[in-house]
Amino acid sequence: MFRIAAFLLMASWLVPAQLPPSSWKTDLSKKSIDLKELKSGGPPKGGIPAIDRPRFVSAGEAAPWLNPKEPVLTVEMSGEVRGYPLQILMWHELVNDRIGETPILVSYCPLCNSALVFDRRVDGKTYDFGVSGLLRHSDLVMYDGQTDSLWQQITGEAIVGTLTGKKLGILPSQTVSFATFSSNFPAGKVLSRETGYDKPYGQNPYVGYEFGGRLMMPVTPRRQTRLKPLERIVTVEVGNKRKAYPLSYLRDRRVLEDKIKQSRFVVLFEEGTVTTLDRGRIADSRDVGSVGVFHVEIDGKPLSFRKNGEKVVDRETGSTWNVLGIASGGPLAGKRLKPLDHGVYFAFAWLVFRPDTEIVGEIAAPIEAPDSGLGSRRPPEPSLEPRQP
């Protein structure tokens, strides 16, 4: 296991040294970035193994090893609901899967807390993805097995190689607690621990990362903000307009209505989901909550929402709504709000790629210097470990 000093030394290598012709066929003449922005994350190409043949079990079968508060990336398509526990994703980062006729890519970058699901088809062709071992702005860089083009995980865009400029279509997903998943989707399937690899699932190799105050890779900020680099934000994007809402701002409010251009939506927050990036045993980690973002219409009629004690209700009917946008009680019980694409990220990760984002509930101020929050100095306690193969 590499220590942090060795990790940072490797991180200073430039990408040409990381793409030897013997293992890479990437066309470096085609690119949309400066290759110097690509750094080694430690493991080599494929050193963090993607899951290519995922197996699934019922929620009941997963219950003995999946704590009710652990986060599960939830995808609903073609009448199926699948849950991908982050305790598994953090050791593999990518799952090449298929739901119905749609080939999907389930992705998770622990260093950025970015969990996203994509359609693996580009111009009618299906691609298979792996973990390159490279990082850009601390975010996972993927590669496709057909052309060895490199892809940025947060944006879903090919940045180096034959497919440079192509983008993967994002698919709706939401990260919630296993308890929320299993109670609302009793027939849902959960990614099995039978992955073909021997990994300590349920354990966190990044002990102390989220609350340690330091990034594992140095990242140059591109805007001013009062947000701490590792503060969680939920982002909403409509066209070329983006807004971000700190979870600390949502925690007490529980519900927030807003709009971007002509799109009205509601942001719902619910406690009861722990982070994967705190204690050594994920189940023992701190509660960071979960978020859902939804359009506000039901059957063509707009609703408005408010907090009522610990619940969220609509003003029109008094129905109660949960973080999945499902009415759990009242006249509208069983109805569902239409989800709006969103993501939950560490603030530094989103803002380095989308610095023009409007941050709701925050007053701009000079960003912290690299040696006081955005640098790579090792924190005194607890120690950090690099990404593990």
Contacts in CASP RR format, 6 or more apart in sequence:
PFRMAT RR
TARGET T0000
AUTHOR 0000-0000-0000
METHOD contacts of the structure
MODEL  1
MFRIAAFLLMASWLVPAQLPPSSWKTDLSKKSIDLKELKSGGPPKGGIPA
IDRPRFVSAGEAAPWLNPKEPVLTVEMSGEVRGYPLQILMWHELVNDRIG
ETPILVSYCPLCNSALVFDRRVDGKTYDFGVSGLLRHSDLVMYDGQTDSL
WQQITGEAIVGTLTGKKLGILPSQTVSFATFSSNFPAGKVLSRETGYDKP
YGQNPYVGYEFGGRLMMPVTPRRQTRLKPLERIVTVEVGNKRKAYPLSYL
RDRRVLEDKIKQSRFVVLFEEGTVTTLDRGRIADSRDVGSVGVFHVEIDG
KPLSFRKNGEKVVDRETGSTWNVLGIASGGPLAGKRLKPLDHGVYFAFAW
LVFRPDTEIVGEIAAPIEAPDSGLGSRRPPEPSLEPRQP
1 385 0 8 1.000
1 388 0 8 1.000
2 10 0 8 1.000
2 42 0 8 1.000
2 385 0 8 1.000
2 386 0 8 1.000
3 385 0 8 1.000
4 216 0 8 1.000
4 378 0 8 1.000
4 383 0 8 1.000
4 384 0 8 1.000
4 385 0 8 1.000
4 386 0 8 1.000
5 378 0 8 1.000
6 386 0 8 1.000
7 41 0 8 1.000
7 42 0 8 1.000
7 216 0 8 1.000
7 386 0 8 1.000
8 376 0 8 1.000
10 39 0 8 1.000
10 40 0 8 1.000
10 41 0 8 1.000
10 42 0 8 1.000
11 39 0 8 1.000
11 40 0 8 1.000
11 41 0 8 1.000
11 42 0 8 1.000
11 135 0 8 1.000
11 217 0 8 1.000
11 218 0 8 1.000
11 376 0 8 1.000
12 39 0 8 1.000
13 39 0 8 1.000
13 40 0 8 1.000
14 35 0 8 1.000
14 36 0 8 1.000
14 38 0 8 1.000
15 35 0 8 1.000
15 36 0 8 1.000
15 38 0 8 1.000
15 39 0 8 1.000
15 134 0 8 1.000
15 160 0 8 1.000
16 28 0 8 1.000
16 35 0 8 1.000
18 38 0 8 1.000
18 40 0 8 1.000
18 133 0 8 1.000
18 134 0 8 1.000
19 26 0 8 1.000
19 28 0 8 1.000
23 44 0 8 1.000
23 45 0 8 1.000
24 45 0 8 1.000
24 148 0 8 1.000
25 147 0 8 1.000
25 148 0 8 1.000
26 143 0 8 1.000
26 147 0 8 1.000
26 148 0 8 1.000
26 149 0 8 1.000
26 150 0 8 1.000
26 160 0 8 1.000
26 161 0 8 1.000
27 147 0 8 1.000
27 149 0 8 1.000
27 161 0 8 1.000
27 162 0 8 1.000
28 35 0 8 1.000
28 160 0 8 1.000
28 161 0 8 1.000
30 160 0 8 1.000
30 161 0 8 1.000
30 162 0 8 1.000
30 164 0 8 1.000
31 159 0 8 1.000
31 160 0 8 1.000
31 161 0 8 1.000
31 164 0 8 1.000
32 157 0 8 1.000
32 158 0 8 1.000
32 159 0 8 1.000
32 160 0 8 1.000
32 164 0 8 1.000
32 165 0 8 1.000
33 136 0 8 1.000
33 159 0 8 1.000
33 160 0 8 1.000
35 160 0 8 1.000
37 136 0 8 1.000
37 137 0 8 1.000
38 134 0 8 1.000
38 135 0 8 1.000
38 136 0 8 1.000
38 141 0 8 1.000
38 150 0 8 1.000
38 160 0 8 1.000
39 134 0 8 1.000
39 135 0 8 1.000
39 136 0 8 1.000
39 217 0 8 1.000
40 133 0 8 1.000
40 134 0 8 1.000
40 135 0 8 1.000
41 133 0 8 1.000
41 134 0 8 1.000
41 135 0 8 1.000
41 217 0 8 1.000
41 386 0 8 1.000
41 387 0 8 1.000
42 133 0 8 1.000
42 386 0 8 1.000
42 387 0 8 1.000
42 389 0 8 1.000
43 131 0 8 1.000
43 133 0 8 1.000
43 387 0 8 1.000
43 388 0 8 1.000
43 389 0 8 1.000
44 133 0 8 1.000
44 389 0 8 1.000
45 131 0 8 1.000
45 132 0 8 1.000
45 133 0 8 1.000
45 143 0 8 1.000
46 130 0 8 1.000
46 131 0 8 1.000
46 132 0 8 1.000
46 133 0 8 1.000
47 131 0 8 1.000
47 133 0 8 1.000
47 389 0 8 1.000
48 91 0 8 1.000
48 92 0 8 1.000
48 93 0 8 1.000
48 131 0 8 1.000
48 133 0 8 1.000
48 387 0 8 1.000
48 388 0 8 1.000
48 389 0 8 1.000
49 92 0 8 1.000
49 131 0 8 1.000
49 197 0 8 1.000
50 92 0 8 1.000
50 93 0 8 1.000
50 94 0 8 1.000
50 95 0 8 1.000
50 96 0 8 1.000
50 129 0 8 1.000
50 130 0 8 1.000
50 131 0 8 1.000
51 88 0 8 1.000
51 92 0 8 1.000
51 94 0 8 1.000
51 95 0 8 1.000
51 96 0 8 1.000
51 191 0 8 1.000
51 195 0 8 1.000
52 96 0 8 1.000
52 128 0 8 1.000
54 95 0 8 1.000
54 96 0 8 1.000
54 97 0 8 1.000
54 191 0 8 1.000
54 192 0 8 1.000
54 195 0 8 1.000
55 191 0 8 1.000
55 192 0 8 1.000
55 194 0 8 1.000
55 195 0 8 1.000
56 82 0 8 1.000
56 189 0 8 1.000
56 190 0 8 1.000
56 191 0 8 1.000
56 192 0 8 1.000
57 189 0 8 1.000
57 190 0 8 1.000
57 192 0 8 1.000
58 187 0 8 1.000
58 188 0 8 1.000
58 189 0 8 1.000
58 190 0 8 1.000
59 178 0 8 1.000
59 181 0 8 1.000
59 182 0 8 1.000
59 185 0 8 1.000
59 186 0 8 1.000
59 188 0 8 1.000
59 189 0 8 1.000
59 190 0 8 1.000
60 182 0 8 1.000
61 190 0 8 1.000
62 85 0 8 1.000
62 178 0 8 1.000
62 182 0 8 1.000
62 190 0 8 1.000
62 192 0 8 1.000
63 178 0 8 1.000
63 182 0 8 1.000
65 193 0 8 1.000
65 201 0 8 1.000
65 202 0 8 1.000
66 72 0 8 1.000
66 85 0 8 1.000
66 87 0 8 1.000
66 178 0 8 1.000
66 190 0 8 1.000
67 178 0 8 1.000
67 274 0 8 1.000
67 282 0 8 1.000
67 283 0 8 1.000
68 177 0 8 1.000
68 178 0 8 1.000
68 179 0 8 1.000
68 182 0 8 1.000
69 177 0 8 1.000
69 178 0 8 1.000
69 179 0 8 1.000
69 272 0 8 1.000
69 273 0 8 1.000
69 274 0 8 1.000
69 283 0 8 1.000
69 287 0 8 1.000
70 85 0 8 1.000
70 86 0 8 1.000
70 87 0 8 1.000
70 177 0 8 1.000
70 178 0 8 1.000
70 202 0 8 1.000
70 273 0 8 1.000
70 274 0 8 1.000
70 276 0 8 1.000
70 282 0 8 1.000
70 283 0 8 1.000
71 85 0 8 1.000
71 86 0 8 1.000
71 175 0 8 1.000
71 176 0 8 1.000
71 177 0 8 1.000
71 178 0 8 1.000
71 273 0 8 1.000
71 274 0 8 1.000
71 275 0 8 1.000
71 276 0 8 1.000
71 290 0 8 1.000
72 83 0 8 1.000
72 84 0 8 1.000
72 85 0 8 1.000
72 86 0 8 1.000
72 175 0 8 1.000
72 176 0 8 1.000
72 177 0 8 1.000
72 178 0 8 1.000
72 181 0 8 1.000
72 190 0 8 1.000
73 83 0 8 1.000
73 84 0 8 1.000
73 85 0 8 1.000
73 86 0 8 1.000
73 89 0 8 1.000
73 106 0 8 1.000
73 108 0 8 1.000
73 115 0 8 1.000
73 117 0 8 1.000
73 173 0 8 1.000
73 174 0 8 1.000
73 175 0 8 1.000
74 81 0 8 1.000
74 82 0 8 1.000
74 83 0 8 1.000
74 84 0 8 1.000
74 173 0 8 1.000
74 174 0 8 1.000
74 175 0 8 1.000
74 176 0 8 1.000
74 181 0 8 1.000
74 185 0 8 1.000
75 81 0 8 1.000
75 82 0 8 1.000
75 83 0 8 1.000
75 84 0 8 1.000
75 99 0 8 1.000
75 104 0 8 1.000
75 106 0 8 1.000
75 117 0 8 1.000
75 171 0 8 1.000
75 172 0 8 1.000
75 173 0 8 1.000
76 82 0 8 1.000
76 172 0 8 1.000
76 185 0 8 1.000
77 99 0 8 1.000
77 100 0 8 1.000
77 102 0 8 1.000
77 104 0 8 1.000
77 171 0 8 1.000
78 99 0 8 1.000
78 100 0 8 1.000
78 101 0 8 1.000
78 102 0 8 1.000
80 99 0 8 1.000
80 100 0 8 1.000
80 188 0 8 1.000
80 189 0 8 1.000
81 185 0 8 1.000
81 187 0 8 1.000
81 188 0 8 1.000
81 189 0 8 1.000
82 97 0 8 1.000
82 99 0 8 1.000
82 188 0 8 1.000
82 189 0 8 1.000
82 190 0 8 1.000
82 191 0 8 1.000
83 181 0 8 1.000
83 188 0 8 1.000
83 189 0 8 1.000
83 190 0 8 1.000
83 191 0 8 1.000
84 95 0 8 1.000
84 106 0 8 1.000
84 108 0 8 1.000
84 190 0 8 1.000
84 191 0 8 1.000
85 178 0 8 1.000
85 190 0 8 1.000
85 191 0 8 1.000
85 201 0 8 1.000
86 108 0 8 1.000
86 115 0 8 1.000
86 175 0 8 1.000
86 276 0 8 1.000
86 282 0 8 1.000
87 201 0 8 1.000
87 202 0 8 1.000
87 203 0 8 1.000
87 276 0 8 1.000
87 282 0 8 1.000
88 191 0 8 1.000
88 193 0 8 1.000
88 195 0 8 1.000
88 199 0 8 1.000
88 201 0 8 1.000
89 95 0 8 1.000
89 106 0 8 1.000
89 107 0 8 1.000
89 108 0 8 1.000
89 115 0 8 1.000
90 108 0 8 1.000
90 110 0 8 1.000
90 204 0 8 1.000
90 205 0 8 1.000
90 206 0 8 1.000
90 276 0 8 1.000
91 197 0 8 1.000
91 199 0 8 1.000
91 200 0 8 1.000
91 201 0 8 1.000
91 205 0 8 1.000
91 388 0 8 1.000
92 131 0 8 1.000
92 195 0 8 1.000
92 197 0 8 1.000
92 199 0 8 1.000
93 107 0 8 1.000
93 108 0 8 1.000
93 109 0 8 1.000
93 110 0 8 1.000
93 131 0 8 1.000
93 140 0 8 1.000
94 105 0 8 1.000
94 106 0 8 1.000
94 107 0 8 1.000
94 108 0 8 1.000
94 129 0 8 1.000
94 130 0 8 1.000
94 131 0 8 1.000
94 142 0 8 1.000
95 105 0 8 1.000
95 106 0 8 1.000
95 107 0 8 1.000
95 191 0 8 1.000
96 103 0 8 1.000
96 105 0 8 1.000
96 120 0 8 1.000
96 128 0 8 1.000
96 129 0 8 1.000
96 130 0 8 1.000
97 103 0 8 1.000
97 104 0 8 1.000
97 105 0 8 1.000
97 106 0 8 1.000
98 104 0 8 1.000
102 119 0 8 1.000
102 171 0 8 1.000
103 119 0 8 1.000
103 120 0 8 1.000
103 121 0 8 1.000
103 126 0 8 1.000
104 117 0 8 1.000
104 118 0 8 1.000
104 119 0 8 1.000
104 120 0 8 1.000
104 171 0 8 1.000
105 117 0 8 1.000
105 118 0 8 1.000
105 119 0 8 1.000
105 120 0 8 1.000
105 129 0 8 1.000
105 168 0 8 1.000
106 117 0 8 1.000
106 173 0 8 1.000
107 114 0 8 1.000
107 115 0 8 1.000
107 116 0 8 1.000
107 117 0 8 1.000
107 118 0 8 1.000
107 129 0 8 1.000
107 140 0 8 1.000
107 142 0 8 1.000
107 153 0 8 1.000
108 114 0 8 1.000
108 115 0 8 1.000
108 116 0 8 1.000
109 139 0 8 1.000
109 140 0 8 1.000
109 153 0 8 1.000
109 154 0 8 1.000
109 349 0 8 1.000
110 206 0 8 1.000
110 209 0 8 1.000
110 276 0 8 1.000
110 277 0 8 1.000
110 387 0 8 1.000
111 135 0 8 1.000
111 138 0 8 1.000
111 139 0 8 1.000
111 140 0 8 1.000
111 206 0 8 1.000
111 209 0 8 1.000
111 215 0 8 1.000
111 216 0 8 1.000
111 217 0 8 1.000
111 349 0 8 1.000
111 387 0 8 1.000
112 138 0 8 1.000
112 139 0 8 1.000
112 140 0 8 1.000
112 153 0 8 1.000
112 154 0 8 1.000
112 345 0 8 1.000
112 346 0 8 1.000
112 349 0 8 1.000
113 210 0 8 1.000
113 232 0 8 1.000
113 275 0 8 1.000
113 277 0 8 1.000
113 344 0 8 1.000
113 345 0 8 1.000
113 346 0 8 1.000
113 349 0 8 1.000
114 139 0 8 1.000
114 140 0 8 1.000
114 153 0 8 1.000
114 154 0 8 1.000
114 343 0 8 1.000
114 345 0 8 1.000
114 349 0 8 1.000
115 173 0 8 1.000
115 175 0 8 1.000
115 343 0 8 1.000
115 344 0 8 1.000
116 153 0 8 1.000
116 154 0 8 1.000
116 156 0 8 1.000
116 170 0 8 1.000
116 173 0 8 1.000
116 343 0 8 1.000
117 170 0 8 1.000
117 171 0 8 1.000
117 172 0 8 1.000
117 173 0 8 1.000
118 156 0 8 1.000
118 168 0 8 1.000
118 169 0 8 1.000
118 170 0 8 1.000
118 171 0 8 1.000
119 168 0 8 1.000
119 169 0 8 1.000
119 170 0 8 1.000
119 171 0 8 1.000
120 126 0 8 1.000
120 127 0 8 1.000
120 128 0 8 1.000
120 129 0 8 1.000
120 168 0 8 1.000
121 127 0 8 1.000
122 163 0 8 1.000
122 166 0 8 1.000
122 168 0 8 1.000
123 166 0 8 1.000
125 146 0 8 1.000
127 144 0 8 1.000
127 145 0 8 1.000
127 146 0 8 1.000
128 144 0 8 1.000
128 145 0 8 1.000
128 146 0 8 1.000
129 142 0 8 1.000
129 143 0 8 1.000
129 144 0 8 1.000
129 145 0 8 1.000
129 151 0 8 1.000
130 142 0 8 1.000
130 143 0 8 1.000
130 144 0 8 1.000
130 145 0 8 1.000
131 140 0 8 1.000
131 142 0 8 1.000
131 143 0 8 1.000
132 141 0 8 1.000
132 142 0 8 1.000
132 143 0 8 1.000
132 150 0 8 1.000
133 141 0 8 1.000
133 387 0 8 1.000
134 141 0 8 1.000
134 150 0 8 1.000
135 141 0 8 1.000
135 217 0 8 1.000
136 152 0 8 1.000
136 159 0 8 1.000
137 217 0 8 1.000
137 219 0 8 1.000
137 349 0 8 1.000
137 352 0 8 1.000
137 353 0 8 1.000
138 215 0 8 1.000
138 216 0 8 1.000
138 217 0 8 1.000
138 219 0 8 1.000
138 348 0 8 1.000
138 349 0 8 1.000
139 152 0 8 1.000
139 153 0 8 1.000
139 154 0 8 1.000
139 349 0 8 1.000
139 353 0 8 1.000
140 153 0 8 1.000
141 150 0 8 1.000
141 151 0 8 1.000
141 152 0 8 1.000
141 153 0 8 1.000
141 159 0 8 1.000
142 150 0 8 1.000
142 151 0 8 1.000
142 152 0 8 1.000
142 153 0 8 1.000
143 149 0 8 1.000
143 150 0 8 1.000
143 151 0 8 1.000
144 151 0 8 1.000
144 158 0 8 1.000
144 163 0 8 1.000
147 161 0 8 1.000
147 162 0 8 1.000
147 163 0 8 1.000
148 161 0 8 1.000
149 158 0 8 1.000
149 160 0 8 1.000
149 161 0 8 1.000
149 162 0 8 1.000
149 163 0 8 1.000
149 164 0 8 1.000
149 166 0 8 1.000
150 158 0 8 1.000
150 159 0 8 1.000
150 160 0 8 1.000
150 161 0 8 1.000
151 157 0 8 1.000
151 158 0 8 1.000
151 159 0 8 1.000
151 163 0 8 1.000
151 168 0 8 1.000
152 159 0 8 1.000
152 353 0 8 1.000
154 345 0 8 1.000
154 349 0 8 1.000
154 350 0 8 1.000
154 353 0 8 1.000
155 167 0 8 1.000
155 353 0 8 1.000
156 167 0 8 1.000
156 168 0 8 1.000
156 169 0 8 1.000
156 170 0 8 1.000
157 165 0 8 1.000
157 166 0 8 1.000
157 167 0 8 1.000
157 168 0 8 1.000
158 164 0 8 1.000
158 165 0 8 1.000
158 166 0 8 1.000
158 167 0 8 1.000
159 165 0 8 1.000
170 341 0 8 1.000
172 339 0 8 1.000
172 341 0 8 1.000
174 290 0 8 1.000
174 291 0 8 1.000
174 292 0 8 1.000
174 324 0 8 1.000
174 339 0 8 1.000
175 273 0 8 1.000
175 290 0 8 1.000
175 344 0 8 1.000
176 270 0 8 1.000
176 273 0 8 1.000
176 290 0 8 1.000
176 323 0 8 1.000
176 324 0 8 1.000
177 272 0 8 1.000
177 273 0 8 1.000
177 274 0 8 1.000
177 289 0 8 1.000
177 290 0 8 1.000
178 190 0 8 1.000
179 272 0 8 1.000
180 270 0 8 1.000
180 273 0 8 1.000
180 290 0 8 1.000
180 322 0 8 1.000
180 323 0 8 1.000
180 324 0 8 1.000
181 188 0 8 1.000
181 190 0 8 1.000
182 188 0 8 1.000
184 322 0 8 1.000
184 324 0 8 1.000
184 326 0 8 1.000
193 201 0 8 1.000
202 281 0 8 1.000
202 282 0 8 1.000
202 283 0 8 1.000
203 280 0 8 1.000
203 281 0 8 1.000
203 282 0 8 1.000
204 276 0 8 1.000
204 277 0 8 1.000
204 278 0 8 1.000
204 279 0 8 1.000
204 280 0 8 1.000
204 281 0 8 1.000
204 282 0 8 1.000
204 285 0 8 1.000
205 385 0 8 1.000
205 387 0 8 1.000
205 388 0 8 1.000
206 216 0 8 1.000
206 276 0 8 1.000
206 277 0 8 1.000
206 384 0 8 1.000
206 385 0 8 1.000
207 278 0 8 1.000
207 279 0 8 1.000
207 280 0 8 1.000
207 382 0 8 1.000
207 383 0 8 1.000
207 384 0 8 1.000
207 385 0 8 1.000
208 277 0 8 1.000
208 278 0 8 1.000
208 279 0 8 1.000
208 379 0 8 1.000
208 382 0 8 1.000
208 384 0 8 1.000
209 216 0 8 1.000
209 230 0 8 1.000
209 277 0 8 1.000
209 278 0 8 1.000
209 384 0 8 1.000
210 230 0 8 1.000
210 275 0 8 1.000
210 277 0 8 1.000
210 278 0 8 1.000
210 288 0 8 1.000
210 346 0 8 1.000
211 230 0 8 1.000
211 278 0 8 1.000
211 286 0 8 1.000
212 230 0 8 1.000
212 379 0 8 1.000
212 382 0 8 1.000
212 384 0 8 1.000
213 228 0 8 1.000
213 229 0 8 1.000
213 230 0 8 1.000
213 373 0 8 1.000
213 379 0 8 1.000
214 373 0 8 1.000
214 375 0 8 1.000
214 376 0 8 1.000
214 377 0 8 1.000
214 378 0 8 1.000
214 379 0 8 1.000
214 384 0 8 1.000
215 229 0 8 1.000
215 230 0 8 1.000
215 348 0 8 1.000
215 373 0 8 1.000
215 374 0 8 1.000
215 375 0 8 1.000
215 376 0 8 1.000
216 376 0 8 1.000
216 384 0 8 1.000
216 386 0 8 1.000
217 376 0 8 1.000
218 370 0 8 1.000
218 374 0 8 1.000
218 375 0 8 1.000
218 376 0 8 1.000
219 229 0 8 1.000
219 348 0 8 1.000
219 352 0 8 1.000
219 374 0 8 1.000
219 375 0 8 1.000
220 352 0 8 1.000
220 370 0 8 1.000
220 374 0 8 1.000
221 348 0 8 1.000
221 351 0 8 1.000
221 352 0 8 1.000
221 367 0 8 1.000
221 374 0 8 1.000
222 351 0 8 1.000
222 352 0 8 1.000
222 355 0 8 1.000
223 351 0 8 1.000
223 355 0 8 1.000
223 356 0 8 1.000
223 367 0 8 1.000
224 364 0 8 1.000
224 365 0 8 1.000
224 366 0 8 1.000
224 367 0 8 1.000
225 347 0 8 1.000
225 351 0 8 1.000
225 359 0 8 1.000
225 362 0 8 1.000
225 364 0 8 1.000
225 365 0 8 1.000
225 367 0 8 1.000
226 362 0 8 1.000
226 363 0 8 1.000
226 364 0 8 1.000
226 365 0 8 1.000
227 233 0 8 1.000
227 246 0 8 1.000
227 347 0 8 1.000
227 351 0 8 1.000
227 359 0 8 1.000
227 362 0 8 1.000
228 347 0 8 1.000
228 368 0 8 1.000
228 373 0 8 1.000
229 346 0 8 1.000
229 347 0 8 1.000
229 348 0 8 1.000
229 368 0 8 1.000
229 373 0 8 1.000
229 374 0 8 1.000
230 346 0 8 1.000
230 347 0 8 1.000
230 348 0 8 1.000
231 246 0 8 1.000
231 247 0 8 1.000
231 248 0 8 1.000
231 346 0 8 1.000
231 347 0 8 1.000
232 246 0 8 1.000
232 247 0 8 1.000
232 248 0 8 1.000
232 288 0 8 1.000
232 344 0 8 1.000
232 345 0 8 1.000
232 346 0 8 1.000
232 347 0 8 1.000
233 244 0 8 1.000
233 245 0 8 1.000
233 246 0 8 1.000
233 247 0 8 1.000
233 344 0 8 1.000
233 345 0 8 1.000
233 346 0 8 1.000
233 347 0 8 1.000
233 350 0 8 1.000
233 359 0 8 1.000
234 244 0 8 1.000
234 245 0 8 1.000
234 247 0 8 1.000
234 250 0 8 1.000
234 267 0 8 1.000
234 291 0 8 1.000
234 292 0 8 1.000
234 293 0 8 1.000
234 342 0 8 1.000
234 343 0 8 1.000
234 344 0 8 1.000
235 242 0 8 1.000
235 243 0 8 1.000
235 244 0 8 1.000
235 245 0 8 1.000
235 342 0 8 1.000
235 343 0 8 1.000
235 344 0 8 1.000
235 345 0 8 1.000
235 350 0 8 1.000
235 354 0 8 1.000
235 357 0 8 1.000
236 242 0 8 1.000
236 243 0 8 1.000
236 244 0 8 1.000
236 245 0 8 1.000
236 258 0 8 1.000
236 260 0 8 1.000
236 265 0 8 1.000
236 267 0 8 1.000
236 293 0 8 1.000
236 340 0 8 1.000
236 341 0 8 1.000
236 342 0 8 1.000
237 260 0 8 1.000
237 341 0 8 1.000
237 342 0 8 1.000
237 354 0 8 1.000
238 260 0 8 1.000
238 261 0 8 1.000
238 263 0 8 1.000
239 261 0 8 1.000
241 260 0 8 1.000
241 261 0 8 1.000
241 358 0 8 1.000
242 260 0 8 1.000
242 354 0 8 1.000
242 356 0 8 1.000
242 357 0 8 1.000
242 358 0 8 1.000
243 258 0 8 1.000
243 260 0 8 1.000
243 357 0 8 1.000
243 358 0 8 1.000
243 359 0 8 1.000
243 360 0 8 1.000
244 347 0 8 1.000
244 350 0 8 1.000
244 351 0 8 1.000
244 357 0 8 1.000
244 358 0 8 1.000
244 359 0 8 1.000
244 360 0 8 1.000
245 256 0 8 1.000
245 267 0 8 1.000
245 359 0 8 1.000
245 360 0 8 1.000
245 361 0 8 1.000
246 347 0 8 1.000
246 359 0 8 1.000
246 360 0 8 1.000
246 361 0 8 1.000
246 362 0 8 1.000
247 269 0 8 1.000
247 288 0 8 1.000
247 289 0 8 1.000
247 291 0 8 1.000
247 344 0 8 1.000
249 256 0 8 1.000
249 360 0 8 1.000
249 361 0 8 1.000
249 362 0 8 1.000
250 256 0 8 1.000
250 267 0 8 1.000
250 269 0 8 1.000
250 291 0 8 1.000
251 269 0 8 1.000
251 271 0 8 1.000
251 289 0 8 1.000
253 269 0 8 1.000
253 307 0 8 1.000
254 268 0 8 1.000
254 269 0 8 1.000
254 270 0 8 1.000
254 307 0 8 1.000
254 310 0 8 1.000
254 312 0 8 1.000
255 266 0 8 1.000
255 267 0 8 1.000
255 268 0 8 1.000
255 269 0 8 1.000
255 305 0 8 1.000
255 306 0 8 1.000
255 307 0 8 1.000
255 312 0 8 1.000
256 266 0 8 1.000
256 267 0 8 1.000
256 360 0 8 1.000
257 264 0 8 1.000
257 265 0 8 1.000
257 266 0 8 1.000
257 267 0 8 1.000
257 296 0 8 1.000
257 304 0 8 1.000
257 305 0 8 1.000
258 264 0 8 1.000
258 265 0 8 1.000
258 266 0 8 1.000
258 267 0 8 1.000
258 360 0 8 1.000
259 265 0 8 1.000
263 295 0 8 1.000
263 340 0 8 1.000
264 295 0 8 1.000
264 296 0 8 1.000
264 302 0 8 1.000
265 293 0 8 1.000
265 294 0 8 1.000
265 295 0 8 1.000
265 296 0 8 1.000
265 340 0 8 1.000
266 293 0 8 1.000
266 294 0 8 1.000
266 296 0 8 1.000
266 305 0 8 1.000
266 337 0 8 1.000
267 291 0 8 1.000
267 292 0 8 1.000
267 293 0 8 1.000
268 291 0 8 1.000
268 292 0 8 1.000
268 293 0 8 1.000
268 294 0 8 1.000
268 305 0 8 1.000
268 312 0 8 1.000
268 321 0 8 1.000
268 322 0 8 1.000
268 323 0 8 1.000
268 325 0 8 1.000
269 289 0 8 1.000
269 290 0 8 1.000
269 291 0 8 1.000
269 292 0 8 1.000
269 323 0 8 1.000
270 289 0 8 1.000
270 290 0 8 1.000
270 291 0 8 1.000
270 322 0 8 1.000
270 323 0 8 1.000
271 287 0 8 1.000
271 289 0 8 1.000
272 287 0 8 1.000
272 289 0 8 1.000
272 290 0 8 1.000
273 287 0 8 1.000
273 288 0 8 1.000
273 289 0 8 1.000
273 290 0 8 1.000
274 282 0 8 1.000
274 283 0 8 1.000
274 285 0 8 1.000
274 286 0 8 1.000
274 287 0 8 1.000
274 288 0 8 1.000
275 285 0 8 1.000
275 286 0 8 1.000
275 288 0 8 1.000
276 282 0 8 1.000
276 285 0 8 1.000
277 285 0 8 1.000
278 284 0 8 1.000
278 285 0 8 1.000
278 286 0 8 1.000
279 285 0 8 1.000
279 286 0 8 1.000
290 323 0 8 1.000
291 323 0 8 1.000
291 342 0 8 1.000
291 344 0 8 1.000
292 323 0 8 1.000
292 324 0 8 1.000
292 325 0 8 1.000
292 339 0 8 1.000
292 342 0 8 1.000
293 339 0 8 1.000
293 340 0 8 1.000
293 341 0 8 1.000
293 342 0 8 1.000
294 325 0 8 1.000
294 337 0 8 1.000
294 338 0 8 1.000
294 339 0 8 1.000
294 340 0 8 1.000
295 337 0 8 1.000
295 338 0 8 1.000
295 339 0 8 1.000
295 340 0 8 1.000
296 302 0 8 1.000
296 303 0 8 1.000
296 304 0 8 1.000
296 305 0 8 1.000
296 337 0 8 1.000
297 303 0 8 1.000
297 337 0 8 1.000
297 338 0 8 1.000
298 332 0 8 1.000
298 335 0 8 1.000
298 337 0 8 1.000
299 335 0 8 1.000
301 316 0 8 1.000
303 314 0 8 1.000
303 315 0 8 1.000
303 316 0 8 1.000
303 317 0 8 1.000
304 314 0 8 1.000
304 315 0 8 1.000
304 316 0 8 1.000
305 312 0 8 1.000
305 313 0 8 1.000
305 314 0 8 1.000
305 315 0 8 1.000
305 321 0 8 1.000
306 312 0 8 1.000
306 313 0 8 1.000
306 314 0 8 1.000
306 315 0 8 1.000
308 320 0 8 1.000
311 320 0 8 1.000
312 320 0 8 1.000
312 321 0 8 1.000
312 322 0 8 1.000
313 319 0 8 1.000
313 320 0 8 1.000
313 321 0 8 1.000
314 321 0 8 1.000
314 332 0 8 1.000
317 330 0 8 1.000
317 331 0 8 1.000
317 332 0 8 1.000
318 330 0 8 1.000
318 331 0 8 1.000
319 327 0 8 1.000
319 329 0 8 1.000
319 330 0 8 1.000
319 331 0 8 1.000
319 332 0 8 1.000
319 333 0 8 1.000
319 335 0 8 1.000
320 327 0 8 1.000
320 328 0 8 1.000
320 329 0 8 1.000
320 330 0 8 1.000
321 327 0 8 1.000
321 328 0 8 1.000
321 337 0 8 1.000
322 328 0 8 1.000
324 336 0 8 1.000
325 336 0 8 1.000
325 337 0 8 1.000
325 339 0 8 1.000
326 334 0 8 1.000
326 335 0 8 1.000
326 336 0 8 1.000
326 337 0 8 1.000
327 333 0 8 1.000
327 334 0 8 1.000
327 335 0 8 1.000
327 336 0 8 1.000
328 334 0 8 1.000
348 374 0 8 1.000
350 357 0 8 1.000
351 357 0 8 1.000
367 374 0 8 1.000
368 374 0 8 1.000
371 377 0 8 1.000
378 384 0 8 1.000
END
